[in-house]
Amino acid sequence: MTMMHQYVERDSGRVRTERLYGDRVLNMLFSSERENSSFMNRALSSRRISHMLGYINFDLGITSKMVRAEEFMASSGIDMGECFDDPESLNTLRKIFERKIRYWETRPMPEDDDAVVSPADAKVLLGSFSRGSNLFLKDKFFDFEELLGNESLGWSMYFEEGSYAVFRLTPEKYHYNHCPVTGIVMDIFEIEGDYYPCNPGVAVKVVTPHSKNKRVVTIIDTDVQGGSRVGLVAMVEIVALMIGDIQQCYSDQCYDDPKNVVVGIMMKRGQPKSLYRPGSSTDVLFFQKNRVKFDHDLVANMYLQNVKSRFSNGFGRPLVETEVMVRSRIAFRSR
């Protein structure tokens, strides 16, 4: 029997049981026995299989015949009132996954200049590369050097002994990523890879899955005029099963005049940066040593004993996610 997975709802402090889409099938396919089969492992996480499943679910129309779009929105707890477009126009699963919201009204952002905000509506876990930190979780979700890849041109050295945050987006979530900080893009590059699911059960069975998946890495310098002044920040956007693409589409205002993210562009905290198309996915933020402190409630929630988290079960220690909203504060500048 598959173990349930729970998380903490930040606004209320309540413990919630997550509805995991395709949970039984995914955990069966990625069981330890099947993981040892290199052929099966490669096939299930391949670009071809992922895109085929995405096409069947979001474009072919088979799913729409079984589950009407409005029924999916209602059963998933999606608030149609926050949508930017007319909810009646969201008549396919793809349109729902790629929906825009009135984030400037529905996702308030702290005014403090020293705040680092969540890049997504997601469930977050925190970690550190420093063995002296109570958040030391090295090589659990990813291999750090492998995650940034050979294309990083040495950026990894700046984050040694630093900290990180892992944001897990689920299918019903708003799938635009927003800038966590204000700064200038120093580098951006794509790393080819696989399409492992971000299901918690799979994550604890597959060794460092995030550093194996296709991803986009953006290096942001915040120590510039008008910047957030929290040092270098690496934002890693990671695909998962049925994600077709990561579309870079930064906008200074609302969703107006979207532009590609390139070296030299100044991005403002809280503004849309990219879009996952569509499905589940993961964001990872890296921070330099002693440049930020995570919010106390997010740290405290990780160690709750009465929450049934698959991450706790898989990693041998309490490890509980907190559900956060995009543009809400998750850390602040160290003074």
Backbone torsions as a table, in degrees:
resi	resn	phi	psi	omega
1	MET	NA	133.8	-177.5
2	THR	-78.1	134.0	-179.2
3	MET	-70.7	141.1	176.0
4	MET	-67.8	164.2	178.4
5	HIS	-129.5	125.0	-178.1
6	GLN	-119.6	161.2	179.4
7	TYR	-147.9	171.4	179.4
8	VAL	-104.1	128.9	174.8
9	GLU	-80.8	116.2	-170.2
10	ARG	-62.0	-46.7	-173.9
11	ASP	-62.5	-37.9	-175.8
12	SER	-103.0	-20.1	-175.2
13	GLY	78.9	4.6	-177.8
14	ARG	-78.8	149.6	175.1
15	VAL	-89.5	126.6	-178.1
16	ARG	-117.1	146.9	174.2
17	THR	-96.2	125.6	-174.9
18	GLU	-82.3	138.8	170.7
19	ARG	-87.4	111.1	-176.3
20	LEU	-99.0	117.2	-176.0
21	TYR	-70.7	128.1	178.6
22	GLY	63.5	27.3	-171.1
23	ASP	-60.7	-50.1	-175.5
24	ARG	-63.1	-42.4	-179.2
25	VAL	-66.1	-46.3	-177.9
26	LEU	-62.0	-43.4	-178.5
27	ASN	-70.3	-29.5	175.0
28	MET	-69.5	-45.1	-177.3
29	LEU	-67.0	-34.7	-177.7
30	PHE	-105.3	30.4	175.9
31	SER	-65.2	163.4	-177.0
32	SER	-59.7	-34.8	179.5
33	GLU	-65.0	-44.8	-178.6
34	ARG	-73.2	-29.1	179.1
35	GLU	-61.9	-31.2	-179.5
36	ASN	-73.9	-10.6	175.6
37	SER	-90.2	104.5	-174.5
38	SER	-61.5	-35.5	-179.7
39	PHE	-65.2	-49.7	-179.7
40	MET	-62.6	-41.8	-179.9
41	ASN	-59.8	-47.8	-178.9
42	ARG	-66.6	-39.7	-177.5
43	ALA	-65.3	-45.7	-176.0
44	LEU	-67.7	-29.4	-176.9
45	SER	-102.8	12.7	-175.6
46	SER	-78.8	156.4	177.5
47	ARG	-60.3	-41.4	-177.1
48	ARG	-62.7	-48.0	179.9
49	ILE	-65.5	-42.8	-178.9
50	SER	-61.1	-46.0	-179.5
51	HIS	-67.8	-35.3	178.4
52	MET	-64.9	-45.2	178.4
53	LEU	-63.8	-39.9	177.7
54	GLY	-62.6	-41.5	178.9
55	TYR	-63.4	-44.9	-179.6
56	ILE	-62.6	-43.1	-174.9
57	ASN	-76.8	-38.7	-168.8
58	PHE	-111.2	-17.8	-173.6
59	ASP	-121.3	-32.0	-171.9
60	LEU	-73.8	-27.3	178.0
61	GLY	98.9	-7.9	179.9
62	ILE	-61.8	-46.2	-178.7
63	THR	-63.5	-37.6	-178.0
64	SER	-62.6	-29.1	179.0
65	LYS	-73.1	-28.6	-178.5
66	MET	-87.7	-36.8	-178.0
67	VAL	-132.5	114.2	178.2
68	ARG	-68.0	147.0	-175.1
69	ALA	-56.9	-43.7	-177.9
70	GLU	-67.7	-30.8	177.4
71	GLU	-69.6	-38.7	177.6
72	PHE	-63.7	-43.7	179.7
73	MET	-61.2	-42.1	-179.0
74	ALA	-68.5	-45.1	-178.0
75	SER	-69.5	-23.5	-178.7
76	SER	-92.7	-2.3	179.2
77	GLY	75.6	21.9	179.1
78	ILE	-75.2	128.8	-179.6
79	ASP	-84.6	103.3	-178.8
80	MET	-67.2	-22.9	-178.7
81	GLY	-69.1	-18.5	-179.3
82	GLU	-91.9	-3.5	-176.1
83	CYS	-68.8	142.2	178.6
84	PHE	-71.9	-42.4	179.0
85	ASP	-90.3	164.1	177.1
86	ASP	-58.2	122.4	-179.0
87	PRO	-54.0	-29.1	179.7
88	GLU	-67.8	-20.6	178.4
89	SER	-79.5	-12.4	179.9
90	LEU	-87.6	68.4	-170.6
91	ASN	-102.6	9.1	173.1
92	THR	-134.8	159.6	179.8
93	LEU	-63.4	-36.7	178.7
94	ARG	-62.0	-43.3	179.6
95	LYS	-63.9	-35.2	177.7
96	ILE	-66.0	-46.6	-178.4
97	PHE	-65.0	-31.5	-176.2
98	GLU	-101.3	18.8	-176.1
99	ARG	-64.8	153.4	171.7
100	LYS	-102.4	153.6	176.5
101	ILE	-128.6	163.3	176.1
102	ARG	-83.6	69.6	-172.6
103	TYR	-61.4	-29.4	-179.7
104	TRP	-66.4	-18.2	176.5
105	GLU	-105.6	-39.6	-170.2
106	THR	-97.6	-12.3	178.8
107	ARG	-128.3	74.3	-177.3
108	PRO	-60.3	146.3	-178.0
109	MET	-117.0	139.0	179.3
110	PRO	-61.7	146.4	-179.4
111	GLU	-82.9	-15.2	-177.6
112	ASP	-59.1	131.2	179.3
113	ASP	-66.9	-23.1	-175.5
114	ASP	-90.9	5.3	-176.4
115	ALA	-81.7	138.6	168.3
116	VAL	-105.7	131.2	-172.2
117	VAL	-112.0	160.4	179.2
118	SER	-66.7	137.0	178.4
119	PRO	-80.5	-6.6	-173.7
120	ALA	-159.9	161.4	163.7
121	ASP	-73.5	111.2	-169.9
122	ALA	-163.1	176.6	172.6
123	LYS	-108.0	128.6	-168.4
124	VAL	-115.2	143.8	167.9
125	LEU	-126.7	148.7	-177.1
126	LEU	-113.5	153.6	179.7
127	GLY	-154.7	170.3	179.6
128	SER	-142.1	149.9	174.5
129	PHE	-91.8	-3.9	-177.6
130	SER	-90.7	124.7	179.3
131	ARG	-65.6	-18.4	179.3
132	GLY	-84.3	-0.5	-177.8
133	SER	-99.3	144.2	176.0
134	ASN	-70.5	-7.1	178.1
135	LEU	-100.3	14.5	-178.2
136	PHE	-62.8	116.6	-178.4
137	LEU	-140.3	32.4	-173.0
138	LYS	-56.9	138.1	174.4
139	ASP	63.9	28.5	175.3
140	LYS	-93.7	-61.0	-179.4
141	PHE	-86.2	-24.5	-176.4
142	PHE	-161.2	159.8	168.7
143	ASP	-92.9	119.2	-170.2
144	PHE	-57.4	-50.6	-178.9
145	GLU	-63.1	-40.9	-178.9
146	GLU	-68.1	-36.6	-177.2
147	LEU	-62.0	-44.8	-179.8
148	LEU	-78.6	-22.5	171.8
149	GLY	74.9	172.3	179.4
150	ASN	-68.5	-19.0	-178.6
151	GLU	-75.8	-5.2	-171.5
152	SER	-74.3	-11.9	176.7
153	LEU	53.9	36.9	174.9
154	GLY	86.6	7.0	-179.1
155	TRP	-62.6	-28.1	-175.9
156	SER	-59.4	-30.3	-178.4
157	MET	-62.2	-26.4	-178.3
158	TYR	-74.7	-16.9	-175.7
159	PHE	-109.0	7.6	176.7
160	GLU	-61.6	136.3	-177.3
161	GLU	66.6	11.2	179.0
162	GLY	-86.2	-161.0	-177.7
163	SER	-129.9	169.7	-179.2
164	TYR	-153.0	164.2	175.9
165	ALA	-135.2	135.7	-179.3
166	VAL	-112.2	121.6	-177.5
167	PHE	-112.2	118.1	-178.0
168	ARG	-102.5	114.4	177.2
169	LEU	-91.4	137.9	178.3
170	THR	-109.7	163.8	-168.5
171	PRO	-55.2	-32.1	-176.2
172	GLU	-81.9	-8.6	-174.6
173	LYS	-73.8	159.0	169.2
174	TYR	-64.4	126.8	-167.5
175	HIS	-108.2	19.0	168.1
176	TYR	-85.4	138.5	170.9
177	ASN	-94.7	141.1	178.9
178	HIS	-116.7	157.4	-178.5
179	CYS	-69.3	128.0	-179.9
180	PRO	-79.6	-18.8	-175.1
181	VAL	-144.7	169.8	172.6
182	THR	-103.9	130.4	179.8
183	GLY	179.1	-178.4	-178.6
184	ILE	-101.4	135.4	178.2
185	VAL	-72.0	117.7	179.2
186	MET	-91.1	-27.6	-179.5
187	ASP	-163.2	149.6	172.8
188	ILE	-150.6	131.8	-178.5
189	PHE	-153.4	154.2	-179.6
190	GLU	-106.3	140.1	177.7
191	ILE	-120.3	122.2	179.1
192	GLU	-69.3	151.6	179.8
193	GLY	-174.8	-159.9	-175.5
194	ASP	-94.2	-168.4	-176.0
195	TYR	-135.8	52.2	178.0
196	TYR	-64.4	144.0	176.2
197	PRO	-65.0	156.8	175.1
198	CYS	-99.2	15.0	174.0
199	ASN	-55.0	132.4	-177.3
200	PRO	-56.6	-37.4	179.0
201	GLY	-64.2	-40.3	178.2
202	VAL	-68.5	-39.3	-176.8
203	ALA	-60.5	-32.4	-179.1
204	VAL	-87.3	-11.3	179.6
205	LYS	-96.1	-33.0	-179.5
206	VAL	-94.8	130.0	-176.3
207	VAL	-68.9	124.4	178.0
208	THR	38.5	62.5	-175.2
209	PRO	-63.9	-34.1	-174.6
210	HIS	-64.5	-31.7	-178.7
211	SER	-83.5	3.2	175.9
212	LYS	-103.5	-18.1	-175.4
213	ASN	-83.8	158.9	173.6
214	LYS	-60.4	142.4	-175.2
215	ARG	-158.8	160.1	174.4
216	VAL	-118.8	128.9	-179.5
217	VAL	-110.2	127.8	176.7
218	THR	-121.9	124.8	177.9
219	ILE	-101.0	123.4	-175.5
220	ILE	-118.2	126.5	174.9
221	ASP	-95.0	113.6	-178.4
222	THR	-96.2	-8.1	179.3
223	ASP	-86.7	56.8	-179.8
224	VAL	-130.4	168.1	179.3
225	GLN	-59.3	124.4	-178.8
226	GLY	83.2	-0.5	-178.0
227	GLY	-81.8	176.1	-177.2
228	SER	-78.4	-13.0	176.4
229	ARG	60.1	45.1	175.6
230	VAL	-122.0	24.6	178.1
231	GLY	80.1	-159.2	175.8
232	LEU	-78.4	140.7	176.5
233	VAL	-128.3	130.2	174.3
234	ALA	-103.8	127.9	176.8
235	MET	-113.3	118.6	-177.5
236	VAL	-113.4	117.8	179.1
237	GLU	-102.4	121.4	-168.3
238	ILE	-119.6	129.3	178.5
239	VAL	-75.5	168.4	174.3
240	ALA	-145.8	-174.2	-178.1
241	LEU	-55.0	129.1	177.8
242	MET	75.9	6.1	171.4
243	ILE	-81.7	124.6	-178.1
244	GLY	-89.3	-30.2	-170.6
245	ASP	-166.3	157.3	169.2
246	ILE	-115.6	107.7	-176.1
247	GLN	-95.6	116.9	176.5
248	GLN	-78.0	124.3	-173.7
249	CYS	-153.3	62.1	-176.5
250	TYR	-68.7	136.9	176.4
251	SER	-129.8	133.6	176.5
252	ASP	-75.1	-27.5	-175.6
253	GLN	-138.4	124.6	-179.3
254	CYS	48.9	-125.8	174.1
255	TYR	-115.2	19.6	-173.2
256	ASP	-72.2	145.2	171.9
257	ASP	45.6	56.5	-179.5
258	PRO	-61.9	140.2	-178.3
259	LYS	-132.5	157.3	176.9
260	ASN	-68.0	145.9	177.5
261	VAL	-86.5	118.3	-177.5
262	VAL	-131.5	163.7	177.6
263	VAL	-58.8	133.3	177.7
264	GLY	99.4	-15.2	-179.5
265	ILE	-74.3	141.5	175.5
266	MET	-93.8	122.1	178.8
267	MET	-111.0	140.3	-177.5
268	LYS	-100.7	140.3	178.8
269	ARG	-54.2	134.1	175.4
270	GLY	88.5	-7.5	-178.0
271	GLN	-89.5	151.2	179.6
272	PRO	-60.7	134.8	-179.8
273	LYS	-114.6	-41.2	-174.3
274	SER	-157.3	171.4	-178.5
275	LEU	-137.1	129.4	171.4
276	TYR	-83.2	135.3	-176.2
277	ARG	-128.8	106.6	-39.4
278	PRO	-106.8	-160.3	176.0
279	GLY	105.4	-151.6	177.8
280	SER	-97.8	160.4	-175.9
281	SER	-169.3	177.8	-175.7
282	THR	-142.8	138.9	169.7
283	ASP	-112.1	142.0	173.1
284	VAL	-128.2	131.9	174.8
285	LEU	-110.8	134.6	174.1
286	PHE	-111.6	138.9	177.9
287	PHE	-126.2	149.8	177.5
288	GLN	-73.5	158.7	-176.8
289	LYS	-58.3	130.7	173.4
290	ASN	63.7	21.7	179.0
291	ARG	-98.4	-24.1	177.6
292	VAL	-137.4	158.6	171.7
293	LYS	-123.6	133.5	179.7
294	PHE	-76.1	150.2	177.7
295	ASP	-60.5	138.5	-172.5
296	HIS	-59.7	-40.8	-175.6
297	ASP	-64.6	-34.6	179.6
298	LEU	-68.1	-37.4	178.1
299	VAL	-69.5	-47.1	-177.4
300	ALA	-61.6	-39.8	-178.5
301	ASN	-61.7	-30.8	-177.4
302	MET	-61.2	-26.5	-173.3
303	TYR	-103.9	12.4	178.8
304	LEU	-64.4	136.1	-174.4
305	GLN	-90.7	-19.3	-172.4
306	ASN	-98.0	16.4	-177.9
307	VAL	-112.9	131.2	-178.1
308	LYS	-90.3	92.9	-179.2
309	SER	-108.5	134.1	177.6
310	ARG	-67.9	-25.5	176.7
311	PHE	-67.2	-38.8	176.1
312	SER	-60.6	-44.6	-178.7
313	ASN	-64.3	-40.1	-175.4
314	GLY	-78.7	-30.9	-174.9
315	PHE	-105.7	1.5	173.0
316	GLY	72.9	23.5	178.4
317	ARG	-159.0	157.6	177.0
318	PRO	-57.8	130.6	-177.9
319	LEU	-155.4	87.5	-171.6
320	VAL	-111.0	132.6	178.8
321	GLU	-80.0	154.0	171.1
322	THR	-118.7	133.5	177.1
323	GLU	-79.7	123.9	-179.1
324	VAL	-122.6	159.1	178.5
325	MET	-101.4	147.5	176.7
326	VAL	-58.0	139.0	178.5
327	ARG	77.1	1.4	173.7
328	SER	-83.3	153.5	-176.3
329	ARG	-72.2	134.5	175.7
330	ILE	-121.8	-15.7	-179.6
331	ALA	-159.6	171.0	178.3
332	PHE	-146.4	159.4	-177.2
333	ARG	-63.0	131.6	175.9
334	SER	-69.7	138.3	-179.5
335	ARG	-102.2	NA	NA
